[in-house]
């Protein structure tokens, strides 16, 4: 299904099939968000979506199918670029490809903790420093934004060792 846009679906129906979608941005068009690709595939009758990563080296995309915390219309998974290219070659040769998806995930609400600290200053203006730590696409959270969280901890350490002279509120 190309990059997952509605007009890229083959003339035949995707009904009952698992569609293969590239994560490479389409030429001359804005890429769709994952949930948009999933919704289009579901509307075409697909039973699932396999997103092919656009990075080499056996990397998988991780993340959410949507930002609303709701179950996707159909299952969607990531496969490596190498697996995706292999599947593309098989399909191009006319080889019948059978894929089975087993979904054990669930959607539920959870509470998460936040740390908020304020160092009062004399100036009404504020300096806000922030970071987050989660697990997204590359490196299971170490890049987005584990590095920022690490830097923020070091900023806190430095502020403790060298308290500001009462200027801006931090």
N, C-alpha and C positions, 0 to 999 in steps of 0.2 A: 504493500500500500504506500510505497514511496516514503514521504515524510509524514504521512497520515492525513493530508488534506483531502477533503471530500472529492475534489476533482481528480485526484491521483488514483482512486480505486479503479481496478480493472473493470472492463465492461461487464464481466460476469459478477455475480453477487458474492459477497463475503459471508453470506448466511451459513452458519454452522462451522465456520473456519476460524483458525487462529491466524491473525494477520501479522505480517512482519513489517516493522516500521523503522526507518532510519532515524537516528538522532542527529544526523547532519542537517544543518539549516538549509532549507530549500533556496535555490538560486533566485534572487530577485523578489523574494517574499519574506515576510516576517514569520519566524517559526511559531508553531502552535505550542501551547502549554500541554503538558502530559494529559491533563484531564480533558482538554479539547480533543486530542487525538483519540482517547478512550471513548469519549461520547460519540464521536463520528463513527468509529468502528462498531460500537454497539448499535447505532442507528442503521448501519448497513447489515446488521444481523450477525456480526462476528461473535464468536464465543470467547475470544481472548485477544490480547495484544502482546507481542514480543518486541521490545525496543532494542535495537542494535546500538551499542555504544559507538560513539564516533572517535574514541581514543584506543590506540593499540595497547597491547601488553596484557591481555586477559583481564582488563578492568571491567567491573560491573557498575552500572548506574544505580544509585540508591536514592530513595526519596519518597515522596508521597504522590499519589495519583491526583489529589485535589487538596485545596486549602480550606475546605469547609468541614473536615473531619467526618465526612460521610463515606459510606461504602461506594466504591466505583461500580458503574453499571455492569462491567465485565472485568475479569481478572486481567492484570497487566504485570509483566515481568521484564527485567533487563537481561540481555545476554551479551556476551563479549563481542567485540568487532570480529574476532576470528570465527566464533561460532556463527554469527550472522552472515558473514561472507561465505562460509561453507554452505549454510542453508540456501543462500542466494544461488550458488553454483549448482546445487542439486536441483532446485526449482527450474533454473535456466536450461538444464539438461533434460527436463521433463521427468525427472525421477519423482516418484510419489514419496512425499515426506509425511510422516506421522509424528505428531507432537502431542504429548499428554501433559496437562497442567493439573496439579493438585494444590488447592489453596487451603491453608490452615490458619490464615491470618484473620484478625477480627478488628473491628473499630470500637473504641471505647474512650470515654473521657477520662483524663487523668489530671492531677494537680502537679505543678512543677514549682520548684523553689526559685526565688530570686534573692539576690543580695543587693541592698541599696544602702549606700553610705553617703553622708553629707559632712563636709568640713566647712563650717560657717566662715564667711569672710566679711569684711567691712563693706566691700563694693557690692551693690545690688546685682551686678552682672554675674553670670554663672558660667562655669566651665563644666560641661558634662562629658564624662568619659564612660564608655560602655562597651560591652562585648557579650557574646552569647556562645554557648557550647551545645551543639547538637550533632547529629550524624546525617550528613548530606552526601552528595555524589562522590567526591573523591576523598580518599583517605579516611573514611569513617569519622569525620568531624575534626580531624587534626588541622585541616586547612580552613574549614568553614565552621566555626571560627575559633577552634581550639588555640590557634596561635594568638589571636586577639585576646582571649581569656588569659593566656599565659602572660602576655604583655601587661594586661590590666592588673594582675597580681603583682607584677614587678613595680608598676606605677604606685600601687598601694604601699609596697615595701619602701620605696623611695620617699613617699610623702610622710611615712612614719619616721623615717630616719632624718628627713629634712622638712619639717613642717613649714607650710607657706607662712609668709609674714602677715597674713590677714587681709590680703587683697581680695581676689575673686572668691566667691563661694564655689567649692568643688563638690 
